[in-house]
Amino acid sequence: MPIWSTLPVEVEPEVRLESWAVIETEPEFHQQHLIGIRTDSRSARISSALRSFDQHAMLRVTSTGRRYQLTVRQVGLRIRNTSC
């Protein structure tokens, strides 16, 4: 699976995701990221660390300032790092 750079947040300040989930990569720091499918390109996306959530607007903002507009359709799971 290819890995590529994302556009700077100044160029692409908002991304719309469907089939998304929240994953926690650093449990001791509660570091969470979004994974999902971009609605415009149908490509997979993993976000930077999440900072805020507007539940009414279904909008997540990351540590870089990028906004992720979430569709109602979600995967419905949370994944935590369970490594020892």
Backbone bond lengths (Angstrom), bond angles and torsions (degrees), N, CA, C in turn:
res aa  C-N    CA-C-N  psi(-1)  N-CA   C-N-CA  omega(-1)  CA-C   N-CA-C  phi
1 M - - - 1.452 - - 1.522 108.54 -
2 P 1.317 118.13 127.29 1.462 120.27 -177.43 1.524 111.87 -71.88
3 I 1.309 114.35 149.71 1.467 121.77 175.13 1.524 106.19 -120.70
4 W 1.311 116.78 131.94 1.456 119.80 -178.30 1.510 109.67 -138.08
5 S 1.329 114.67 162.42 1.458 121.26 178.87 1.515 110.00 -74.66
6 T 1.306 115.44 151.75 1.467 120.48 175.52 1.520 108.76 -95.48
7 L 1.303 116.00 160.80 1.464 120.76 175.48 1.529 108.82 -69.65
8 P 1.329 117.86 150.99 1.466 120.07 176.44 1.530 110.90 -59.14
9 V 1.318 116.48 150.52 1.463 120.98 -178.15 1.529 111.10 -61.02
10 E 1.321 117.79 -27.84 1.471 120.59 177.76 1.534 111.29 -67.27
11 V 1.327 117.16 -29.26 1.459 122.21 179.60 1.531 110.96 -87.36
12 E 1.327 115.99 -38.03 1.466 121.72 -178.60 1.529 108.74 -130.10
13 P 1.331 117.35 80.62 1.465 120.06 -175.10 1.524 114.71 -75.65
14 E 1.349 117.49 -18.77 1.458 119.81 -178.27 1.524 110.84 -137.05
15 V 1.334 115.18 140.47 1.464 123.00 177.99 1.520 106.93 -130.07
16 R 1.316 116.12 138.17 1.469 121.14 178.09 1.526 108.40 -102.60
17 L 1.348 116.39 128.44 1.458 122.02 -177.87 1.521 111.85 -119.96
18 E 1.338 114.49 146.08 1.461 121.25 169.22 1.526 107.36 -128.48
19 S 1.302 116.40 170.35 1.480 122.00 -178.12 1.528 110.10 47.58
20 W 1.314 115.35 50.90 1.455 121.27 -172.89 1.523 111.81 -101.78
21 A 1.323 114.40 162.08 1.464 121.99 175.20 1.525 107.86 -149.94
22 V 1.313 115.75 159.60 1.465 122.20 174.76 1.514 107.37 -103.00
23 I 1.347 116.01 131.38 1.455 120.26 175.43 1.527 108.27 -118.87
24 E 1.309 115.72 148.42 1.457 121.52 178.23 1.518 107.84 -112.92
25 T 1.347 116.13 118.50 1.459 120.24 -175.11 1.525 113.53 -101.01
26 E 1.300 117.38 -25.84 1.464 122.20 -179.95 1.529 108.34 -128.75
27 P 1.339 118.04 82.90 1.467 120.40 -173.58 1.523 114.06 -56.07
28 E 1.329 116.63 -37.16 1.461 118.23 -177.99 1.527 112.74 -67.44
29 F 1.337 116.56 -21.55 1.470 121.20 178.11 1.527 111.79 -109.32
30 H 1.328 116.76 1.43 1.465 122.68 -177.84 1.531 111.37 55.38
31 Q 1.331 116.78 39.76 1.463 120.81 179.18 1.525 109.39 -81.41
32 Q 1.313 114.80 119.01 1.460 121.09 -177.30 1.524 110.41 -120.96
33 H 1.333 115.18 150.03 1.463 122.85 179.52 1.524 108.53 -135.81
34 L 1.319 115.61 156.89 1.464 121.18 171.97 1.520 109.16 -95.37
35 I 1.310 116.19 142.85 1.455 121.54 165.84 1.521 105.85 -125.26
36 G 1.312 116.18 143.76 1.453 118.51 -179.34 1.508 111.90 -179.55
37 I 1.314 115.49 -173.65 1.451 123.30 -179.24 1.529 108.66 -111.46
38 R 1.341 115.57 126.15 1.462 120.68 176.65 1.529 108.89 -65.90
39 T 1.316 117.07 134.68 1.460 119.68 -179.63 1.525 112.12 -75.10
40 D 1.332 118.40 -23.98 1.464 120.45 -177.56 1.530 113.07 -82.97
41 S 1.324 118.10 -38.89 1.470 120.48 -175.00 1.527 113.66 -113.64
42 R 1.332 116.64 -8.43 1.473 122.57 -177.42 1.527 111.82 62.96
43 S 1.317 118.53 21.47 1.454 121.95 177.87 1.529 109.49 -98.15
44 A 1.332 115.46 156.43 1.466 121.06 179.91 1.515 110.04 -74.80
45 R 1.323 115.51 151.76 1.458 120.47 179.81 1.514 109.44 -143.50
46 I 1.326 116.27 138.99 1.465 123.52 171.15 1.517 106.27 -122.05
47 S 1.313 116.94 129.16 1.463 120.59 -175.23 1.525 112.01 -86.94
48 S 1.317 114.01 168.96 1.461 121.29 166.75 1.532 107.33 -69.21
49 A 1.305 117.01 178.16 1.467 120.83 179.55 1.531 110.56 -58.63
50 L 1.327 115.92 138.72 1.461 122.03 -179.39 1.521 110.67 -79.52
51 R 1.333 115.42 142.67 1.462 120.94 179.19 1.520 112.99 -117.80
52 S 1.333 118.57 -40.78 1.467 119.26 -176.83 1.519 110.63 -145.34
53 F 1.337 114.44 164.03 1.463 121.09 -178.34 1.507 109.51 -144.91
54 D 1.322 116.60 124.58 1.456 122.93 172.01 1.522 105.88 -103.34
55 Q 1.328 116.11 99.04 1.459 121.18 -174.39 1.524 111.75 -64.24
56 H 1.316 117.26 -38.14 1.465 120.40 -179.25 1.533 110.80 -63.00
57 A 1.336 116.81 -42.33 1.469 121.61 -179.03 1.521 112.57 -88.98
58 M 1.352 117.37 -7.24 1.468 122.30 -175.75 1.529 110.55 54.34
59 L 1.332 115.34 50.78 1.448 122.41 -176.01 1.527 110.05 -126.00
60 R 1.336 116.58 123.81 1.467 122.33 175.91 1.512 108.16 -108.13
61 V 1.335 116.84 142.43 1.462 122.50 176.63 1.517 107.63 -119.16
62 T 1.343 115.90 137.02 1.464 120.84 -177.06 1.528 111.51 -99.47
63 S 1.322 114.84 176.71 1.461 121.64 179.55 1.528 111.98 -62.82
64 T 1.328 118.04 -22.84 1.465 121.44 178.02 1.520 112.31 -86.28
65 G 1.330 116.64 -9.77 1.455 121.40 -177.85 1.516 113.85 95.29
66 R 1.328 117.26 -3.47 1.463 119.85 178.49 1.525 109.27 -68.92
67 R 1.323 115.62 141.16 1.463 122.27 179.39 1.520 108.73 -102.84
68 Y 1.311 116.78 133.90 1.460 122.77 176.80 1.518 108.35 -114.09
69 Q 1.320 115.30 112.46 1.459 121.65 175.81 1.523 106.97 -85.96
70 L 1.317 116.50 120.58 1.466 121.74 -174.87 1.512 110.78 -100.93
71 T 1.323 116.08 136.05 1.448 119.97 173.26 1.525 107.68 -78.20
72 V 1.293 116.70 162.82 1.467 120.78 179.79 1.525 110.11 -65.11
73 R 1.324 116.04 -32.10 1.464 120.81 -179.31 1.535 109.73 -70.55
74 Q 1.308 116.19 119.63 1.453 120.74 -179.94 1.519 110.19 -135.11
75 V 1.317 115.09 165.34 1.454 120.75 179.42 1.517 109.95 -71.48
76 G 1.325 117.28 -35.67 1.459 121.12 176.30 1.510 114.05 84.10
77 L 1.312 116.85 30.66 1.456 118.73 176.87 1.510 110.16 -138.16
78 R 1.317 114.42 157.43 1.454 121.95 174.51 1.513 106.56 -124.61
79 I 1.305 116.23 131.89 1.462 121.26 -178.49 1.523 108.05 -113.02
80 R 1.324 115.86 130.56 1.454 120.66 178.41 1.519 108.94 -116.57
81 N 1.303 115.46 147.65 1.445 121.45 175.22 1.528 107.61 -72.09
82 T 1.313 116.52 116.91 1.474 120.11 -176.83 1.521 111.56 -112.63
83 S 1.341 116.53 19.19 1.454 119.34 179.72 1.521 110.63 -66.80
84 C 1.310 116.31 150.05 1.473 121.58 -177.17 1.500 112.33 -79.88
